[in-house]
Amino acid sequence: MNQELSEYTARFTNIRVADEDGEGKRETGELVVFFENGFVPQKREIKVPIPTPNGFLAVAFPVYAARWSDIEPLSLSEPENASVLGETEPLCYVQALAVKSLKEKVPGMVVRHLLRSAAKSAFQWQTKDSAGTAGTIFSSLYNIVSEKADLRSWLTLPRDVQILRNHLSAGTHQLHLEHKASGAFSDIDVSIHKNGKTILRVIRIGSVFYSTAITF
């Protein structure tokens, strides 16, 4: 084995071989990038008027009307060395989780709407008997205007979370970040420790990056 290793290193003299103490190993550390892309879209309200014998009722439901788009990666490079570190890959699609959560709530929302509509219909019947046509019109308008969908949503969560892992030589590196889909770009200095790990968190809001780095 040692003879084969000696022959190999003799043929390829530019390759450094680590000894038992690890001398000759390249001093590198790991860079882990977490990219939080945008925000989960806001819910929108869909309101459907329903005619009844005693006037009008309304049913309002929350929906996600935002256009569904593909993952938009973050590109990282190091201009000083003319090297490309790569692009982030999807880790978690929070928008899909939000849509799934809304779908799971639909049966409960339908039941609550039916109960509320039954109560409003009974109120309309009483109003019609006591106040006539004017009361029916007023109660119908009130029912339509007062019916609101629950638009509470995960507004502070990112639309999706992405990750990139790479090994860099120990020292300080100036990285160029670019998100082509939004036009956002920025330069940031990160420190890499030998056999260490640097966590870089990048948040995109509109066309602006906010980043923090932790090295250990």
N, C-alpha and C positions, 0 to 999 in steps of 0.2 A: 504493500500500500504506500509506504513512504517513498519507495523507489519510483512508483508511478507518479506520485505527487511531485517529486523532484524533477522528473522528466517533463511534466506538464508545465511547471513554473519556469523551467529553462526555455521552453518553446514560446511561452507567453510572458515575457519579462515585465510587461506593463501592468500585470495583474498582481495586486497585493494580497498576500495570504495571511490570515490571522493566526497568531500563535496560541498557545494554551492559555495565556493570560488575556487574550482578546486584543492584543496589540495589533494594529493594522486595520481594525474594524472601522468602518465609516461612522463618524459621529453624527447621528441623526435623532430626530424626535418626531412624534406623530402630531399632525394637525387634523383636528376634527371640526368641521364647519356645520353648524345648524342654521338653516335658512328658513325664516318665517315669512312667508310670502303673502302680503296683503291682509285682508280681513274677510271673515265669513260675510256673505252678502246679507243685507237687511231683508226682513220679511215684508211682503206686500199684502194688502187686503183685497179680497174679492167679496163683494156684497151682492147677493141675489135677492131681489124683491119677490115675495110669494103672495099672490092674491088669495084672499079667503072670503067667505060669505059676509064677513063683518068688517072688511077693510083689507089692509096690506100688512104683511109681516116681512121681515128681512132676516136673512141668514148670512153671516160674515165668516169667512175662513181665511187663515193666513197661508200664504204660499211663498215659495222662493222663485222669483221671476227672473233672476239674473241668468245671463247666458252661461252655459256650462262650457268651460274652456279646458284645454289640455294643460298638463304640467308645464310651467315656464321656468326652466332651470336658471341657476345663477352660475356664471362663468368666472373662474379664477385663473389668473396668470401672474407671472413675475416678470415684468418688462426688463428689469436689469439683466436677467439671464436669458431673456427671450424664450422663456419656458411657459408652457401651458399646464396648469395643474389639473384642469378638467372641469366638469360641470356637476352640480349637485343632482342627486337622484331622490325620487319621492320616498318619504318615510311615513307620512300620515296625511290623508286627505280629509281635513276637518270639515270641509263643506259637505262631503258625502255623509259624514257622521251626523251633521246637523239635519240634513234632509231625511235620513233614516229615523232620527229622533222625532221629527215632525210627523212622519208617516205612522209611527207607533202611537202617536197621540190622537190621530184622526178618529178612531172609534169612540173614545171618550168625549171628544168634542162634539160628535154627532149626537150622542145621548144628551149632553147638556143643552145643545141647541133645541132638541125636540122638547125637552122639559120646559125650557124657557119660552119656546113658541107656544106651547100649550097654555102656560100661564098668561102670556100676552093675549092670546086669542080669547081667553075667558074674560080678561079685562076689557077687550074690545066689545064683547057681547054686552057686558054691563054698561059700558059707555053708550052704546047704541040705544039701549033701553031708556037710559036716563037723560041723555043729551041729544039724541036723534042724529041726524046726518052730520051736523057740525062736530059733534063729539067723535063720530066715526072718523072723519077726516083728520081731526087733531090727533087722535090716538094712532092712526096709521102713520102720520108724519113723524110722531114721536118714536114709534117703534123702528122706523127705517133709520132715523138719525141716531138714535141711541145704541143701535146694534153695532158693536165694535169687535173686531177680531183681536186675539191676543198676539201682539207683535213683538213680544219679548223674545230675544234671540241671543246668540253667542257673539255679540258685536265686538268683543275685545279679543277674540281668538283669531289666529291666522287662518287664511283660506286653506293653506296646505303647509306642511313642514317637510323640508328636504335636508339631505345630509351629503357630505363629501368627506372622505378620509384620504390622507396622503402623508408621506414621510418626506421631511425636508432636513437639510443639514442644519446643525446647531448654529444659532446666531440670530440676527435680526433680518427679517425679510419684508420687503415692501411689496404688498400684493395689490393687484388691480382687480376690483370687483365690477362686474357688469351684468345687468339684467336687460337683455335685449327687448323683451316684450314691453317693458315700461319705459325704457330709455334711461333707467337709473344706473349710475356708475360712481365709483369712489376708490380712493387709494388708502390703504391702511397698513401700518407697521405691526408685525407680530413677532414675538420672541419665541424661539424654539430651543428647548434645553435637550442636552444629550440624554437619550433614553427617557425623555419626559413626554408630556402630553400637553398640547395647547388647545383649549376649547374656544372657538370663535363663534359667537352668536350674532347673526345678521338679521335685522328686521327691515322689511321694505314697507314703507307707507307712501303710496303714490310713486313719485320718482325720487324719493329720498331714502338713503340707507341709514340705519342706526345700528352701531356695532359695539360689542364689548368682547374682551378677550381675557381668558384666565389661563395661566401657565402653571403647571406643577410637575 
